[in-house]
Amino acid sequence: MREWKLWVAIAFLGFILFLILIGAFRRYREYRSEDAIRSALEAQVWQLRDENSKIGEDVEYYSNPDNLEKELRARFNLKKLDERLLIIVPEE
């Protein structure tokens, strides 16, 4: 009779250990998943910081009216009112 109780106790403890291991494994998987998400978000943060820095440089550059005028002339072929614009098209 005692032997039977010993086996029941061992089985019960084994079952409890099994449940603890399952819980630990689930926590480990969650940790790894959160770690991957955190790494992806950190990479995105660095990318956005670089982009923000470039935008800040552009804002500073275009704050100067001379630079803004130069860029508008280059992109849109704009001219001043008293100025003539000559566009040379290469022969094909």
C-alpha positions as a Markdown table, in Angstrom:
| # | Residue | x | y | z |
|---|---|---|---|---|
| 1 | Met | 0.0 | 0.0 | 0.0 |
| 2 | Arg | 2.8 | 2.4 | 0.8 |
| 3 | Glu | 4.4 | 1.7 | -2.5 |
| 4 | Trp | 1.3 | 2.8 | -4.3 |
| 5 | Lys | 1.1 | 6.1 | -2.4 |
| 6 | Leu | 4.8 | 6.7 | -3.2 |
| 7 | Trp | 4.1 | 6.3 | -6.9 |
| 8 | Val | 1.1 | 8.6 | -6.8 |
| 9 | Ala | 3.2 | 11.2 | -5.0 |
| 10 | Ile | 6.0 | 10.9 | -7.6 |
| 11 | Ala | 3.5 | 11.1 | -10.4 |
| 12 | Phe | 1.9 | 14.2 | -8.8 |
| 13 | Leu | 5.2 | 15.9 | -8.3 |
| 14 | Gly | 6.2 | 15.0 | -11.9 |
| 15 | Phe | 3.0 | 16.6 | -13.2 |
| 16 | Ile | 3.6 | 19.7 | -11.2 |
| 17 | Leu | 7.2 | 19.9 | -12.5 |
| 18 | Phe | 5.8 | 19.4 | -16.0 |
| 19 | Leu | 3.4 | 22.3 | -15.6 |
| 20 | Ile | 6.2 | 24.5 | -14.3 |
| 21 | Leu | 8.4 | 23.7 | -17.3 |
| 22 | Ile | 5.6 | 24.4 | -19.7 |
| 23 | Gly | 5.1 | 27.8 | -18.0 |
| 24 | Ala | 8.8 | 28.6 | -18.2 |
| 25 | Phe | 8.9 | 27.6 | -21.8 |
| 26 | Arg | 6.0 | 29.9 | -22.6 |
| 27 | Arg | 7.6 | 32.8 | -20.8 |
| 28 | Tyr | 10.9 | 32.2 | -22.7 |
| 29 | Arg | 9.0 | 32.2 | -26.0 |
| 30 | Glu | 7.3 | 35.5 | -25.0 |
| 31 | Tyr | 10.6 | 37.0 | -24.0 |
| 32 | Arg | 12.2 | 36.0 | -27.4 |
| 33 | Ser | 9.2 | 37.4 | -29.3 |
| 34 | Glu | 9.4 | 40.7 | -27.3 |
| 35 | Asp | 13.1 | 40.9 | -27.8 |
| 36 | Ala | 12.7 | 40.6 | -31.6 |
| 37 | Ile | 10.0 | 43.2 | -31.6 |
| 38 | Arg | 12.2 | 45.5 | -29.4 |
| 39 | Ser | 15.1 | 45.1 | -31.8 |
| 40 | Ala | 12.9 | 45.9 | -34.8 |
| 41 | Leu | 11.6 | 49.0 | -33.0 |
| 42 | Glu | 15.1 | 50.1 | -32.1 |
| 43 | Ala | 16.2 | 49.8 | -35.7 |
| 44 | Gln | 13.1 | 51.9 | -36.7 |
| 45 | Val | 13.9 | 54.5 | -34.1 |
| 46 | Trp | 17.5 | 54.9 | -35.5 |
| 47 | Gln | 16.1 | 55.2 | -39.0 |
| 48 | Leu | 13.6 | 57.8 | -38.0 |
| 49 | Arg | 16.3 | 59.8 | -36.1 |
| 50 | Asp | 18.5 | 59.8 | -39.2 |
| 51 | Glu | 15.5 | 60.9 | -41.3 |
| 52 | Asn | 14.7 | 63.6 | -38.8 |
| 53 | Ser | 18.3 | 64.8 | -38.9 |
| 54 | Lys | 18.2 | 65.1 | -42.7 |
| 55 | Ile | 14.9 | 66.9 | -42.6 |
| 56 | Gly | 16.3 | 69.3 | -40.0 |
| 57 | Glu | 19.3 | 70.0 | -42.3 |
| 58 | Asp | 17.0 | 70.6 | -45.2 |
| 59 | Val | 14.9 | 73.0 | -43.2 |
| 60 | Glu | 18.0 | 74.9 | -42.1 |
| 61 | Tyr | 19.3 | 75.0 | -45.7 |
| 62 | Tyr | 16.0 | 76.2 | -47.2 |
| 63 | Ser | 15.6 | 78.8 | -44.4 |
| 64 | Asn | 18.2 | 80.9 | -46.3 |
| 65 | Pro | 16.3 | 82.8 | -49.1 |
| 66 | Asp | 19.3 | 82.5 | -51.5 |
| 67 | Asn | 19.3 | 78.7 | -51.2 |
| 68 | Leu | 15.6 | 78.5 | -51.6 |
| 69 | Glu | 15.7 | 80.7 | -54.7 |
| 70 | Lys | 18.6 | 78.6 | -56.2 |
| 71 | Glu | 16.6 | 75.4 | -55.6 |
| 72 | Leu | 13.4 | 76.8 | -57.1 |
| 73 | Arg | 15.3 | 78.0 | -60.2 |
| 74 | Ala | 16.9 | 74.6 | -60.6 |
| 75 | Arg | 13.8 | 72.5 | -60.2 |
| 76 | Phe | 11.1 | 74.6 | -61.9 |
| 77 | Asn | 13.1 | 76.8 | -64.4 |
| 78 | Leu | 11.8 | 80.0 | -62.6 |
| 79 | Lys | 13.2 | 83.4 | -63.3 |
| 80 | Lys | 12.9 | 86.9 | -61.9 |
| 81 | Leu | 10.6 | 89.4 | -63.5 |
| 82 | Asp | 13.4 | 91.4 | -65.2 |
| 83 | Glu | 15.4 | 88.4 | -66.3 |
| 84 | Arg | 15.4 | 86.4 | -69.5 |
| 85 | Leu | 15.7 | 82.7 | -69.5 |
| 86 | Leu | 17.4 | 80.8 | -72.3 |
| 87 | Ile | 16.9 | 77.1 | -72.5 |
| 88 | Ile | 19.3 | 75.2 | -74.8 |
| 89 | Val | 18.1 | 71.8 | -76.0 |
| 90 | Pro | 20.8 | 69.5 | -77.4 |
| 91 | Glu | 20.4 | 68.2 | -81.0 |
| 92 | Glu | 19.5 | 64.6 | -81.4 |
